[in-house]
């Protein structure tokens, strides 16, 4: 059997948390709910921590913002490197 991890989208995570809440409301334990959803308790608690009271749309927007933030950080780092290289060239330290 493959030991490959499944990747869920943030929207799927929020939906599964909603299902878990329903199962827990029916009197199931966290372990039972996790077994039903096919995730580990560790994953459940990580998702609960990360996506707490979010709706699926909120989770999707968060993911988009995180991706945009990473792109902007990369662009800033590239610009700073270019600026430093140009400064060195202007000072003649090459």
C-alpha positions as CSV (number, residue, x, y, z in Angstrom):
1,X,0.0,0.0,0.0
2,X,1.3,3.5,-0.9
3,X,2.2,5.8,1.9
4,X,1.3,8.9,-0.2
5,X,-0.5,11.7,1.5
6,X,-3.8,12.9,0.2
7,X,-4.0,16.7,-0.3
8,X,-7.3,18.4,0.3
9,X,-8.2,21.9,-0.8
10,X,-9.0,24.5,1.9
11,X,-12.7,24.3,0.8
12,X,-12.7,20.5,1.3
13,X,-11.1,20.9,4.7
14,X,-13.8,23.4,5.8
15,X,-16.5,21.0,4.5
16,X,-15.0,18.1,6.3
17,X,-14.9,20.2,9.5
18,X,-18.6,20.9,9.0
19,X,-19.3,17.2,8.7
20,X,-17.2,16.5,11.8
21,X,-19.2,19.1,13.7
22,X,-22.4,17.3,12.6
23,X,-21.0,13.9,13.6
24,X,-19.8,15.3,17.0
25,X,-23.3,16.9,17.5
26,X,-24.8,13.4,17.0
27,X,-22.8,12.2,20.0
28,X,-19.8,10.6,18.2
29,X,-16.3,11.0,19.6
30,X,-13.6,12.9,17.7
31,X,-11.9,9.5,16.9
32,X,-15.2,8.2,15.4
33,X,-15.7,11.4,13.4
34,X,-12.2,11.3,12.1
35,X,-12.5,7.6,11.1
36,X,-15.8,8.4,9.3
37,X,-14.1,11.3,7.4
38,X,-10.9,9.3,6.6
39,X,-8.5,11.7,8.4
40,X,-6.3,11.4,11.4
41,X,-7.1,13.2,14.7
42,X,-3.9,15.2,14.2
43,X,-5.2,16.4,10.8
44,X,-8.6,17.2,12.3
45,X,-7.1,19.3,15.1
46,X,-4.7,21.0,12.6
47,X,-7.7,21.9,10.4
48,X,-9.7,23.1,13.3
49,X,-6.9,25.3,14.4
50,X,-6.3,26.7,10.9
51,X,-9.8,26.9,9.5
52,X,-11.8,27.2,12.8
53,X,-14.9,29.2,12.0
54,X,-14.4,29.8,8.3
55,X,-16.7,29.1,5.5
56,X,-15.5,27.4,2.3
57,X,-15.3,30.7,0.4
58,X,-13.2,32.3,3.2
59,X,-10.8,29.4,3.1
60,X,-10.4,29.7,-0.7
61,X,-9.8,33.4,-0.4
62,X,-7.2,32.8,2.3
63,X,-5.4,30.4,0.0
64,X,-5.4,32.9,-2.8
65,X,-4.0,35.6,-0.5
66,X,-1.3,33.3,0.8
67,X,-0.2,32.5,-2.8
68,X,-0.3,36.2,-3.8
69,X,1.8,37.1,-0.7
70,X,4.4,34.5,-1.6
71,X,4.6,35.9,-5.1
72,X,5.0,39.4,-3.8
73,X,7.7,38.4,-1.4
74,X,9.6,36.6,-4.2
75,X,9.4,39.7,-6.4
76,X,10.6,41.9,-3.6
77,X,13.6,39.6,-2.9
78,X,14.5,39.7,-6.6
79,X,14.3,43.5,-6.7
80,X,16.4,43.8,-3.6
81,X,19.1,41.5,-5.1
82,X,19.1,43.5,-8.3
83,X,19.3,46.8,-6.3
84,X,22.3,45.4,-4.3
85,X,24.0,44.2,-7.5
86,X,23.6,47.6,-9.2
87,X,24.9,49.4,-6.1
88,X,28.0,47.2,-6.2
89,X,28.5,47.9,-9.9
90,X,28.1,51.7,-9.3
91,X,30.7,51.6,-6.5
92,X,33.1,49.6,-8.6
93,X,33.4,46.7,-6.2
94,X,33.2,43.8,-8.6
